[in-house]
Amino acid sequence: MLDATQTAPNAADPRPGETLLEVNNIEVIYNHVILVLKGVSLAVPKGGITALLGGNGAGKTTTLKAVSNLLHSERGEVTKGQILYRGQSVQALNPAELVKRGVIQVMEGRHCFEHLTVEENLLTGAYTRRDGTAAINADLEMVYTYFPRLKERRKSQAGYTSGGEQQMVAMGRALMSRPEMILLDEPSMGLAPQLVEQIFEIVKAVNEGEGVTFLLAEQNTNVALRYAHTGYILESGRVVMEGAAADLRENPDVKEFYLGMSDKGRKSFRDVRSYRRRKRWLA
C-alpha cells in the first residue's frame, strides 16, 4: 500500500485544454431556507479524475447532486450561478436527459436493486440505450473485464453480496450507460482499506482505458489525492483550496489537517482537532 506522499502507480495527467464541466459560483438552498453551497466554482477537465474533498457536511454530495439535477427530490434547488456541460447550460435538464448526454451519478451508499441478480442490475444501466443487444452485451463483457468479481457473482442476488461488491455493481451499472462523465459519491464509505484501494485502482483503470471523466466526492483525502489529477477542498459550502493533486498533497495545511501529517511527522488526533479551530482559510 502506498503512503500519503506517493502517487498512484503510472498516474497520468488528463489531456490539457478541454474543460468538460464548469460550475460557476452556484448557491444551493434546501427547503427555501437552508443555504448549503455558498458560491462554489470548479472546472473538470475532460479525461481526468477530479476530487471534491472535505469533511462530512462540507457540501460535496450537494455539489454532485446540483450537477446531476437530483436536488429536487430532496427539496433543494440551485438559486444562483450556472452549470455548464460542454459549454451548454444543463440546469433545466432532468437526470434522465443528462444520462443521455453522458453524465451519470453513482450515489453514496451504492443503492443496488437488492432483489435482482448482479447481472440484471448491470443491465438496468443500459435501459436508455438504443444501439442494440450486441453493443450492450459487448459492454457487459467490458464491465466484467474491469470487475472480474462481478462475473463470478453475476447470478447472485445483489442484496446478498458484500459492500465492496455492491459498490462494484453500482459503478458497473453506471458504465453500462456508456457515460462520458461519472459523478462518484463517497466510493470508500464503509469499505475496508484494502477494498478502498481496489475500488480506486478500478476508477483509475476505467479512466485510462475508457477515457471516462470522473468527478468524485470523497472524505478519504489520502487515497483520493493519490489517484486524482486535480482537487477541490470544500468547507462549509465553500471552496477553500484547489489545485493539482500533487500540489495539494504537499501543501502544509492539507498535510497537517486533512492527512494528519506535519513536518515533524504524524500528528495525534488531539493535535488535529486543535488545528481545526485555527485553520487560516476560515479565519
N, C-alpha and C positions, 0 to 999 in steps of 0.2 A: 504494500500500500504506500502511496506517495505521501510525503509530509506536506505541511502547509506552504512551504517555499517552492515546491516543484510544480511544474506544469504537467498537464496530461500528455501521455506519450504521443509523439508525432503530431501535436496540435498545430493546425494551420489557420492563419487568419483568413477571413472571408475576402472575397474579391472587393476591392475598394471602389468607391464611387457611386454605387447604386443603392438608394435607400428604398426599402420595400414598404415600411410602415413609419408614419410620423404621427406623434401625439403632441399636439401644440397647446400647452397651457390650459389643460382641462380641469374643471371643477366638477365634483360629483356630490350630489345630495341624496340622502335616503329619507323617505317619508316627508319630503318637503321641508325638513328641519335640520337633519344631521349632516354637517359638512364633513366629508371624508377625504376627498382629494382636493388639494388647495393649490392648483396651478402646476400640475405635473406635465412635463415635456420630456419626450425621448424620441430617439430615432433608431430604427432597427435596420441594419444593413442586410441586403439580400445575400443569402448563403451563409449567414453567420449564426452564432449562438449568443444571444444577449440575455444577461441575467438581471432580474429585479430582486434586490436583496433588502433585508431589513427584518426586524422582529415581528412578532405577532401583532396585528393591528396597525402596521405601518402603511397599509394601502396597496399591497402587492396584488392580492386577489381582486380587489375592486378595479385596479388598473386593467387587468386582463379581461374582466367582465365588461368594462367600458368598451374595450376594443371589439369583443365578440358580441356585443349588444345583448348580453344576458342580464343586464341590470334590472330591466323592467319587471322580471319575475320576482324580484326582491324589493320592489317599490323604490328603486334607485333610478337616477337619471343624470345625464351629463348636462349641466346647466350653462357651462361656458367652455370655450375652446373648440378645437377641431381635431378630428381623427381622419387621417388620410391613408389610404392603401393604394399603392401605385399612383399616387398623386390625385386620387379621387376621394371625395368625402364618402364615408361609409356609415355615418351615424344614423341614417334613415333606413338602412337595410335591416331585415330581421336575421337571426342567426342562420337559418337555412339558406338564405341568399348569400351570406358570407361564406358558408361552406362551399357553395357552387363556385365562388370566386377564388377559393383555395385557402381559406382561413378557418381553422377548426380549433376548439379548445378541449383539452383534456382536463377535466375537473379534479379538484382536490378530493381525495377520498375514493378515487377510482370509479365508482358508480357503474359496475357491470350489471348486466341483466342476469341476476343470480339463477333464474330458472332455466336459462338457455345454456347450451354447451359452449365451450370456448370457441369453437369454430363458428357456431351460429352468432355469437357475439361479434366476432370479427366481420362476418358478412353483413351485419347491420350497418357497418361503416360505409358500405358501398351502395347504400339504398338510393342515394341521389344520382348515381352514375348511370349513364346511358350508352356506354361504349361496349356492351356485350359481355356475355358469360366468359368467353375466352380470356378477355383482358382482366376481368375480375379474378378468375382462377389463377392467372399468372401473378397478379399482385398478392393473392393469398399465399402463394409459394414464396414470393419475395418476403412477406412478413414472417413466414416460418424460417427463412434464412437468418433474419435478424433475431428471432425469438425461437430457437430450436426447442426450448422447453414447452412452448405452446403447441408445437406439433405433437410432442409426446402426450400432451393432455387435451388434445383437440376434441375428444369425445366426452370429456369430463364436464359435469355441470359446473358452471363458473362459480356458483356460490360455495362450492366445496374446495376451491383452490386456495392457495396461500395468498397472503397480502402482496408479496412480490409478484406472483403470477397474475393476480388481478390488475396490478399496475401495468404489467406487460400486455395484458388483454386490452386495457384502455388505450395504451399507446398504439398497439397494433390495429385496433379498430379505427383510430384516427388516421393511420397510414392508408387504410383501405379506401378512404375518400379521395386519395391522390392529392394531398394538400401541398400548397406552396409554403405555407407557414403553419406551425403548430404552436399554440399557446399552452404551455405546460405548467400546471399549478401544483407546487409542492410535491414533486415526484419522490422525494426521500421520506415523506411523512410516514411514520410507523414502521419503517423498514430497518432491518439490521444493517450495520455498516458495510458488510460485505455485499449485500444486495444493493445498497445505495451506489457503490462503485460500479456494480454490474449494470444498473439502470443508466448511469451516466455514460458508461462506455458504449451502450447501445445508442443513446442520443448522439454521441459523437460519430458513431459509425453511420447512422442514418443521415446525419448532416453532411458527412463527407461522401457517402455512397449514393445518396438520392438527391442531394442538393436542397434538402428541406431546411428552411429557416426556422429557428426556434427562438421564442421569447418565453423564458421560464421564470417563474416566481419561486424563490427558494430561501428558506431560513438557514440552511446549512451553507454558510458563506465559504467555508474552507473548500468544500467539494465544488461548489458552483464556480468559484473563481479559477479553479484549475481546468475546467472544461469550457468555460465561456470565453468568447473573444472580447466582448465589451460588457460593462456592468453599470448599473444604476443602483444607488443605495437610497432607500426611502425611510423617512422618519416622520411620523405623524402626518402623513398625507402629502409630504413634500419631498422632492429630490434634493438630497443634501450633498451628494457626491456622485461623480460619474467619470468614466474614462475607460481606457483599455484595461482588460482584466489583469494583465501583467503589472500595470502601474498600480492598480488598486491593491493587489497582493502585497506590494512593497510600501504602500502608504502607511506611515506610522500610526495614524488614527485608526485605520482599518485593522491593522495588525493588533493594536492594543485592545480595542473594544470588541470587534467582531470575530477576531481569531484568537483572542486571549493571549496574545504574544506581545513582547516588547523587546527592546534592545538588550534587556537583562534576562530574557528568557520568558518562559510561560508564566502568566500571572495567575494568582489564585482567584476563585470566584468572588471573594470579598473585595479584592482589588478592582476587578472588572465592574462590580456593582458601584463602587465608589467613582470610577471613571465615568460611568453613565451619567452621573449628576453634574459633570463638568465638561461635557463634550463641547468643543469650541464652536461647532457649527450651529448649536442650539442656544448659544449664549445671547 
